[in-house]
Amino acid sequence: MIELKNVSFQYEQGSSKGKIENIDLTIHDGEVVLLCGESGCGKTTLTRLINGLIPHYYEGTLTGQTIVEGIDVKNVSLYALSGVVGSVFQNPRTQFFTVDTTSEIAFGCENLGIDAEEINSRMEKTVSALKIRDLLNRSLFALSGGEKQKIACASVSAMEPKIFVLDEPSSNLDIESIRELKNVLREWKAQGKTIVIAEHRLYYLMDIADRVLYMTDGHIKENLPIADFRKKTTDELQSLGLRALQSEDFSRMKGAVGATRQLYIRDFEAAYKNASGGRKQKQKVLDIPDLMIPQGSVVGVVGNNGVMWYKKS
């Protein structure tokens, strides 16, 4: 269980952005809690209190108590807390310690001093549960954004914490990678883990989260069961500074072109030199047979991470 008792925090630099004030909150074992709100509302600060980054890494003025599994966070080291709370950050590269995937998954367990046989057992369970066997023995530098996020999740999962804290884990992911992240969260929920996730993208969590905390100016303004939160209209969500509860479908959009002047791209190809097996090969990344962009238009480029081909619609 997680308990925050009249907790307030102000970062040392004195900026009001990200501060929290007089937070009283209980998160029960096995609950999946979504933190949402506009940037700077305090949701990331709340995650840092739970995983101990506040006060052990981020300095500032802290009052009140944060109790995690009966432990007062300010009285224990980050090392001691890491076996209880696992963290997945917005950019997975910031939490990598090795250069290959297999070593990275094992690293956290090794750091906790777990014996080799138990580490192997945990890795096997993690790889099977998260369905990432095809990512073993790979260079971390050769992975897509979604694949890196999977390895970050796996390295934390292998440590078998009771609580997972995630801070905007979908921010750099494409649609397919978000589906895969959702499957990871479902697996953790099925295992009875407690999950606290701060997010701007809401749609993929609507059938996973149990409760939603809406934050603004460092306060929890709404504390709703997911069924009640899902009743909010698009207008209500926009008034709160939140995104829609459904993913966008661009496949049905038809844009009208009214400009008389256009930018044309025809028979365009681009490739990177890629070292593979001791040989330098060219890896094609763009192949555009025919593309027209109207003058003065705003054009969005969408697609999965690492997508290489352009197909004229």
C-alpha positions in Angstrom: 0.0 0.0 0.0 1.1 3.6 -0.7 0.1 6.4 1.6 0.8 10.1 1.3 0.0 12.0 4.5 -0.3 15.8 4.1 2.6 15.9 1.7 3.9 19.1 0.2 7.1 19.6 -1.9 8.7 22.6 -3.5 11.8 22.1 -5.7 14.9 23.8 -4.6 15.1 26.3 -7.5 12.0 27.9 -6.2 9.8 27.5 -9.3 6.2 26.7 -8.6 6.1 24.4 -11.6 5.7 20.8 -10.4 5.2 21.6 -6.8 2.5 19.7 -4.8 0.6 20.9 -1.7 -1.2 19.1 1.1 -1.6 15.8 -0.7 -3.5 13.1 1.2 -3.7 9.9 -0.8 -4.0 6.1 -0.4 -3.3 3.6 -3.2 -4.2 0.0 -2.3 -2.3 -3.1 -3.3 -3.1 -4.2 -6.9 -4.6 -0.9 -7.9 -3.8 0.7 -11.2 -3.9 4.5 -10.8 -3.7 7.0 -13.6 -2.3 10.5 -12.9 -3.3 13.1 -15.4 -3.3 16.8 -15.8 -1.6 19.6 -17.7 2.2 19.8 -17.8 3.6 21.2 -14.6 0.6 20.1 -12.5 2.6 17.9 -10.2 2.0 14.4 -11.5 5.7 13.7 -12.1 6.5 15.0 -8.7 4.0 12.6 -7.2 5.7 9.6 -8.9 9.1 10.8 -7.7 7.8 10.8 -4.1 6.7 7.2 -4.4 9.9 5.9 -5.9 12.2 7.9 -3.6 13.8 10.2 -6.1 12.3 12.8 -3.8 14.0 13.6 -1.5 17.1 11.4 -2.3 17.8 12.8 -5.7 15.7 15.9 -6.3 16.3 18.4 -3.5 13.7 20.9 -2.1 11.4 21.5 0.8 9.5 18.4 1.8 6.9 18.1 4.5 4.5 15.2 5.4 5.1 11.5 5.0 5.2 9.1 2.1 4.8 5.5 3.3 5.4 2.7 0.7 4.8 -0.8 1.9 5.2 0.4 5.5 8.4 2.2 4.8 8.9 5.9 5.3 10.6 6.8 2.0 12.7 9.6 3.4 14.3 7.2 6.0 15.6 4.6 3.5 18.1 4.7 0.7 17.1 4.5 -3.0 18.9 1.2 -3.1 16.7 -0.2 -0.4 13.6 1.1 -2.0 14.5 -0.2 -5.5 13.5 -3.8 -4.5 10.0 -2.6 -3.7 9.3 0.1 -6.3 10.4 -0.3 -10.0 10.5 2.8 -12.2 10.1 3.2 -16.0 10.9 6.7 -17.3 9.7 8.7 -20.3 13.0 8.1 -22.1 14.2 4.5 -21.5 17.8 5.5 -22.5 18.1 7.4 -19.3 17.9 4.2 -17.2 20.1 1.9 -19.2 23.4 0.8 -17.7 24.7 -1.7 -20.3 24.9 -1.9 -24.1 23.0 -5.1 -24.8 19.5 -6.2 -24.0 20.2 -9.4 -22.1 22.7 -7.8 -19.8 20.3 -4.9 -19.2 17.5 -7.1 -18.2 19.8 -8.9 -15.7 21.4 -5.7 -14.4 18.9 -4.7 -11.7 18.8 -8.2 -10.2 22.6 -8.3 -10.2 22.7 -5.0 -8.5 20.5 -6.4 -5.7 22.9 -9.2 -5.2 20.5 -12.0 -6.3 22.3 -15.3 -7.1 22.8 -16.3 -10.7 20.4 -19.2 -10.7 17.5 -17.0 -9.4 18.4 -14.3 -11.9 18.2 -16.8 -14.8 14.8 -18.0 -13.5 13.5 -14.5 -13.3 14.8 -13.5 -16.7 13.1 -16.6 -18.2 9.8 -15.7 -16.5 10.1 -12.0 -17.6 11.0 -12.8 -21.2 8.1 -15.3 -21.5 5.5 -13.0 -19.8 6.4 -9.9 -21.8 7.0 -11.9 -25.1 10.4 -10.3 -25.9 12.5 -13.4 -26.7 13.3 -11.9 -30.1 14.9 -8.9 -28.4 17.5 -10.9 -26.4 21.2 -10.6 -27.3 20.6 -7.4 -29.2 22.5 -4.1 -29.1 20.5 -1.4 -27.2 21.7 1.1 -29.8 20.0 -0.9 -32.6 16.5 -0.9 -31.1 13.6 1.2 -32.0 12.0 3.5 -29.3 9.3 0.9 -28.6 11.8 -1.9 -28.3 13.9 0.1 -25.9 10.8 0.8 -23.8 10.1 -3.0 -23.7 13.6 -3.6 -22.4 13.2 -0.9 -19.7 10.0 -2.6 -18.6 11.7 -6.0 -18.6 14.7 -4.9 -16.6 12.4 -3.5 -13.9 10.0 -6.5 -14.1 12.8 -9.0 -13.5 13.5 -7.3 -10.1 9.9 -8.3 -9.1 8.9 -5.2 -7.3 5.5 -4.9 -5.7 4.9 -1.5 -7.2 5.6 0.0 -10.7 5.8 3.7 -11.3 5.8 5.0 -14.9 6.2 8.6 -16.0 4.7 9.2 -19.5 6.0 5.9 -20.9 4.1 6.3 -24.2 5.5 9.8 -25.1 8.0 8.5 -27.7 6.1 5.5 -28.9 4.1 4.8 -32.1 0.6 3.3 -32.1 1.8 -0.3 -32.3 4.4 0.2 -29.6 1.7 1.7 -27.3 -0.4 -1.5 -27.9 2.6 -3.6 -26.8 3.2 -1.4 -23.7 -0.5 -1.9 -22.9 0.0 -5.6 -23.0 2.9 -5.3 -20.5 0.7 -3.3 -18.2 -2.0 -5.9 -18.4 0.5 -8.6 -17.5 1.6 -6.7 -14.4 -2.0 -6.1 -13.4 -2.7 -9.8 -13.8 0.2 -10.5 -11.5 -1.4 -8.3 -8.8 1.1 -5.5 -9.0 0.3 -1.9 -8.0 0.8 0.5 -10.9 1.0 4.2 -10.8 1.3 5.9 -14.2 1.5 9.5 -15.1 0.3 10.1 -18.6 -1.0 12.6 -21.2 -2.2 9.9 -23.6 -5.2 8.5 -21.9 -7.0 6.3 -24.4 -4.9 3.2 -24.0 -5.4 3.1 -20.3 -9.2 3.2 -20.2 -9.6 -0.5 -19.8 -6.6 -1.0 -17.5 -6.8 1.8 -14.9 -9.0 1.4 -11.8 -8.9 5.0 -10.7 -8.0 8.4 -12.2 -6.4 11.3 -10.3 -6.7 14.7 -12.0 -4.2 17.2 -10.8 -3.8 20.9 -11.2 -1.5 23.4 -9.5 -0.1 20.8 -7.2 -3.4 19.6 -5.9 -5.6 16.5 -6.6 -8.8 18.1 -7.9 -10.6 14.9 -8.9 -10.3 11.3 -7.6 -12.6 9.2 -9.7 -13.2 5.5 -10.4 -12.4 4.8 -14.0 -16.1 4.2 -14.8 -17.0 7.8 -13.8 -14.0 9.3 -15.6 -14.9 7.6 -18.8 -18.3 9.4 -18.7 -16.6 12.8 -19.3 -17.4 14.4 -22.6 -14.8 15.6 -25.1 -15.7 19.2 -24.1 -15.2 18.4 -20.4 -11.9 16.8 -21.1 -10.7 19.8 -23.2 -11.8 22.2 -20.4 -9.5 20.3 -18.1 -6.6 20.4 -20.5 -6.8 16.6 -21.2 -6.7 14.6 -24.4 -9.5 12.5 -25.8 -10.3 9.0 -24.6 -10.1 7.5 -28.1 -7.1 7.3 -30.4 -7.1 9.3 -33.6 -7.9 7.5 -36.8 -6.2 9.3 -39.7 -7.0 6.6 -42.3 -10.4 8.2 -43.0 -9.2 11.8 -43.4 -9.5 13.4 -46.8 -7.7 16.7 -47.2 -8.8 19.2 -49.8 -5.9 20.8 -51.8 -6.7 24.3 -52.8 -3.3 25.8 -53.3 -2.1 26.7 -56.8 1.6 26.2 -56.0 3.0 23.0 -54.6 6.2 21.4 -53.6 6.8 18.2 -55.6 9.0 15.3 -54.6 9.6 12.6 -57.2 11.7 9.5 -57.4 13.5 10.4 -54.1 15.6 7.9 -52.2 17.8 8.2 -49.2 20.0 5.7 -47.3 22.4 5.5 -44.4 25.6 3.7 -44.3 25.1 0.8 -41.9 27.9 -1.4 -40.6 26.7 -5.0 -40.6 28.8 -8.1 -40.2 32.0 -6.2 -40.7 30.7 -4.8 -44.0 29.4 -1.4 -44.7 26.0 -1.6 -46.4 23.5 1.1 -47.3 20.2 0.9 -45.5 17.4 2.6 -47.4 15.3 4.8 -45.2 13.2 6.8 -47.7 11.7 5.8 -51.0 9.3 8.5 -52.3 8.1 7.9 -55.9 5.7 10.9 -56.0 4.6 13.4 -53.3 3.0 16.8 -53.5 2.7 19.3 -50.7 0.5 22.4 -51.2 2.1 25.8 -50.4 1.0 27.2 -47.1 -0.3 23.8 -45.8 0.5 22.2 -42.5 1.4 18.5 -43.1 1.7 15.9 -40.3 4.0 12.9 -40.9 2.7 9.9 -39.0 3.6 6.2 -38.8 5.2 3.5 -36.7 8.7 4.0 -35.2 11.4 3.1 -37.8 9.0 3.1 -40.7 11.0 3.5 -43.9 8.6 3.6 -46.9 6.3 6.2 -48.3 3.2 4.9 -50.1 1.1 7.2 -52.1 -2.5 7.1 -51.0 
